[in-house]
């Protein structure tokens, strides 16, 4: 049986250094590839389009206070999948934004935040403290959904190149791109990014 290790600060930093191995390099800040998605960026990071990614496999993800969720079940919607940890200061800033996004009633968008803490008992008190009410909280203490490095042996399109990190799934269920660090998902730029990928299912 394969043993999976959860990411700590050291492995996350190491993963960030290897990000270019499997993902395309971003264009200049604030600029989008011709014919590609609209630009979406923070002060330090920008949304990076992923080419040739395979669909997300059907993996049941334990969910805080509810039945397990499966990312493959969201096909037909754009899905924002955020990976976070209780030790991450930027996550404390971004999670309330994601909670508001999840509660805005947009029918073509699903928002899932997956905790990567090894100790899952830390997650519920953390979520309660931040008063997150609408956000679907997944748990990945065994590292079955995301990997911190190429040698972890986890068959997943989610690589933890930073913390937090958010992946955008298109309507066909495959990873379309990612951005590291906290982002303003309530901004007009984010809305245009969601519109772009949602429109792919309305052809």
C-alpha positions as CSV (number, residue, x, y, z in Angstrom):
1,X,0.0,0.0,0.0
2,X,1.4,3.3,-1.0
3,X,2.1,5.8,1.8
4,X,1.2,9.4,1.1
5,X,2.8,12.3,2.9
6,X,1.0,15.6,3.5
7,X,2.7,18.9,2.5
8,X,4.4,21.0,5.0
9,X,6.0,24.4,4.4
10,X,9.2,22.9,3.1
11,X,7.5,20.7,0.5
12,X,5.2,23.5,-0.6
13,X,8.2,25.7,-1.3
14,X,9.9,22.8,-3.1
15,X,6.8,22.3,-5.2
16,X,6.7,26.0,-6.1
17,X,10.2,25.7,-7.6
18,X,9.1,22.8,-9.8
19,X,5.9,24.4,-11.0
20,X,7.2,24.9,-14.6
21,X,7.8,21.2,-15.1
22,X,4.2,20.2,-15.8
23,X,2.3,23.5,-16.3
24,X,2.7,26.2,-18.9
25,X,4.5,29.4,-17.9
26,X,2.3,32.5,-17.4
27,X,2.4,35.4,-19.8
28,X,3.3,38.9,-18.7
29,X,1.2,40.2,-15.8
30,X,-2.2,41.6,-16.8
31,X,-2.0,40.1,-20.3
32,X,-3.9,37.1,-21.7
33,X,-3.0,34.8,-24.5
34,X,-4.6,35.7,-27.8
35,X,-8.0,33.9,-27.8
36,X,-7.5,32.7,-24.3
37,X,-9.1,33.6,-21.0
38,X,-9.3,37.2,-19.8
39,X,-6.5,38.2,-17.4
40,X,-6.9,37.7,-13.7
41,X,-4.1,38.5,-11.3
42,X,-3.1,39.6,-7.8
43,X,-0.2,41.8,-6.9
44,X,2.2,38.9,-7.0
45,X,0.5,36.1,-9.0
46,X,-1.6,35.7,-12.1
47,X,-4.0,33.0,-13.4
48,X,-2.1,30.5,-15.5
49,X,-3.8,28.6,-18.2
50,X,-3.1,24.9,-18.3
51,X,-2.8,23.1,-21.6
52,X,-3.6,19.5,-22.2
53,X,-4.8,18.7,-18.7
54,X,-6.8,15.5,-18.3
55,X,-10.3,15.5,-16.6
56,X,-10.4,15.3,-12.8
57,X,-10.8,11.6,-11.8
58,X,-13.9,10.6,-9.8
59,X,-12.5,10.6,-6.3
60,X,-14.8,10.8,-3.2
61,X,-13.6,13.6,-0.9
62,X,-14.6,13.6,2.8
63,X,-16.6,16.7,3.6
64,X,-16.8,18.6,6.8
65,X,-20.2,18.0,8.4
66,X,-21.8,16.4,5.3
67,X,-21.6,13.5,2.9
68,X,-18.5,13.1,0.7
69,X,-18.4,15.1,-2.5
70,X,-17.1,14.2,-5.9
71,X,-15.6,16.8,-8.2
72,X,-16.7,14.8,-11.2
73,X,-20.3,15.3,-10.2
74,X,-20.1,19.0,-11.0
75,X,-19.6,18.6,-14.7
76,X,-21.6,21.2,-16.6
77,X,-20.5,23.8,-14.1
78,X,-17.4,25.8,-13.6
79,X,-15.7,24.7,-10.3
80,X,-13.3,26.7,-8.3
81,X,-11.3,24.2,-6.1
82,X,-9.2,25.9,-3.4
83,X,-6.5,24.1,-1.3
84,X,-5.7,25.6,2.0
85,X,-4.4,24.9,5.5
86,X,-5.0,26.2,9.0
87,X,-1.4,27.3,9.4
88,X,-1.6,29.5,6.2
89,X,-2.1,33.3,7.0
90,X,-3.2,34.1,3.4
91,X,-5.9,31.4,3.7
92,X,-7.5,33.3,6.5
93,X,-7.9,36.2,4.2
94,X,-9.2,34.3,1.2
95,X,-11.6,31.8,2.8
96,X,-14.2,34.4,3.7
97,X,-14.1,35.7,0.2
98,X,-14.7,32.2,-1.1
99,X,-17.5,31.8,1.3
100,X,-19.2,34.9,0.0
101,X,-18.7,33.7,-3.6
102,X,-20.2,30.3,-2.7
103,X,-23.3,32.1,-1.3
104,X,-23.9,34.5,-4.2
105,X,-26.3,32.1,-5.9
106,X,-24.5,31.8,-9.2
107,X,-26.0,28.6,-10.7
108,X,-23.2,27.8,-13.1
109,X,-20.4,28.0,-10.5
110,X,-19.5,25.6,-7.6
111,X,-16.9,26.5,-5.0
112,X,-15.0,23.9,-3.0
113,X,-12.3,24.5,-0.4
114,X,-10.2,21.5,0.6
115,X,-8.2,21.5,3.8
116,X,-4.8,19.9,3.5
117,X,-4.0,19.6,7.3
118,X,-2.8,16.3,8.5
119,X,-4.7,16.8,11.7
120,X,-8.3,17.1,10.5
121,X,-9.5,17.9,14.0
122,X,-8.1,21.4,13.5
123,X,-10.3,22.2,10.6
124,X,-13.8,22.4,12.2
125,X,-12.8,25.0,14.9
126,X,-10.9,27.0,12.3
127,X,-14.0,27.1,10.0
128,X,-16.2,28.0,12.9
129,X,-13.9,30.9,13.9
130,X,-14.0,32.3,10.4
131,X,-17.8,31.9,10.3
132,X,-17.8,30.1,7.0
133,X,-21.4,29.1,6.3
134,X,-21.9,28.6,2.5
135,X,-18.5,27.1,1.5
136,X,-18.2,23.4,0.9
137,X,-15.2,22.3,3.0
138,X,-13.4,19.1,1.9
139,X,-10.8,17.2,3.8
140,X,-7.6,15.7,2.3
141,X,-5.5,14.6,5.3
142,X,-4.1,11.6,3.5
143,X,-3.0,13.5,0.4
144,X,-5.2,11.6,-2.0
145,X,-6.6,14.6,-3.8
146,X,-3.5,16.9,-4.1
147,X,0.2,16.3,-4.2
148,X,3.0,18.4,-2.8
149,X,5.7,17.2,-5.3
150,X,6.2,15.0,-8.3
151,X,7.6,12.1,-6.3
152,X,4.5,11.6,-4.0
153,X,3.0,9.0,-6.3
154,X,-0.5,10.6,-6.2
155,X,-2.4,10.3,-9.5
156,X,-4.0,13.7,-9.5
157,X,-4.0,16.9,-11.6
158,X,-3.8,19.0,-8.5
159,X,-0.2,20.0,-7.5
160,X,0.4,22.2,-4.5
161,X,2.8,24.8,-5.9
162,X,1.8,27.3,-3.2
163,X,-0.6,27.8,-0.3
164,X,-3.3,28.7,-0.9
165,X,-3.7,27.6,-4.4
166,X,-6.9,27.6,-6.5
167,X,-7.7,25.5,-9.6
168,X,-10.4,26.3,-12.0
169,X,-12.3,23.4,-13.6
170,X,-14.2,23.9,-16.8
171,X,-17.6,22.6,-17.7
172,X,-16.1,19.4,-19.1
173,X,-14.5,18.6,-15.7
174,X,-10.8,19.3,-16.5
175,X,-8.4,21.7,-15.0
176,X,-8.3,24.9,-17.1
177,X,-5.8,26.9,-14.9
178,X,-4.6,27.9,-11.5
179,X,-3.4,30.8,-9.4
180,X,-1.4,30.7,-6.2
181,X,-1.9,33.1,-3.2
182,X,-5.1,34.8,-2.0
183,X,-7.2,36.4,-4.7
184,X,-10.2,38.6,-4.9
185,X,-12.8,36.1,-6.3
186,X,-15.5,38.7,-5.9
187,X,-13.9,41.1,-8.4
188,X,-15.2,41.9,-11.9
189,X,-12.0,40.3,-13.3
190,X,-12.9,37.1,-11.5
191,X,-16.4,37.3,-12.8
192,X,-15.2,37.6,-16.4
193,X,-13.0,34.6,-15.9
194,X,-15.9,32.5,-14.7
195,X,-18.0,33.8,-17.6
196,X,-15.4,32.8,-20.1
197,X,-15.2,29.2,-18.9
198,X,-19.0,28.9,-18.3
199,X,-19.7,30.1,-21.9
200,X,-17.8,27.0,-23.2
201,X,-20.8,24.9,-22.2
202,X,-23.3,27.1,-23.9
203,X,-22.1,26.6,-27.5
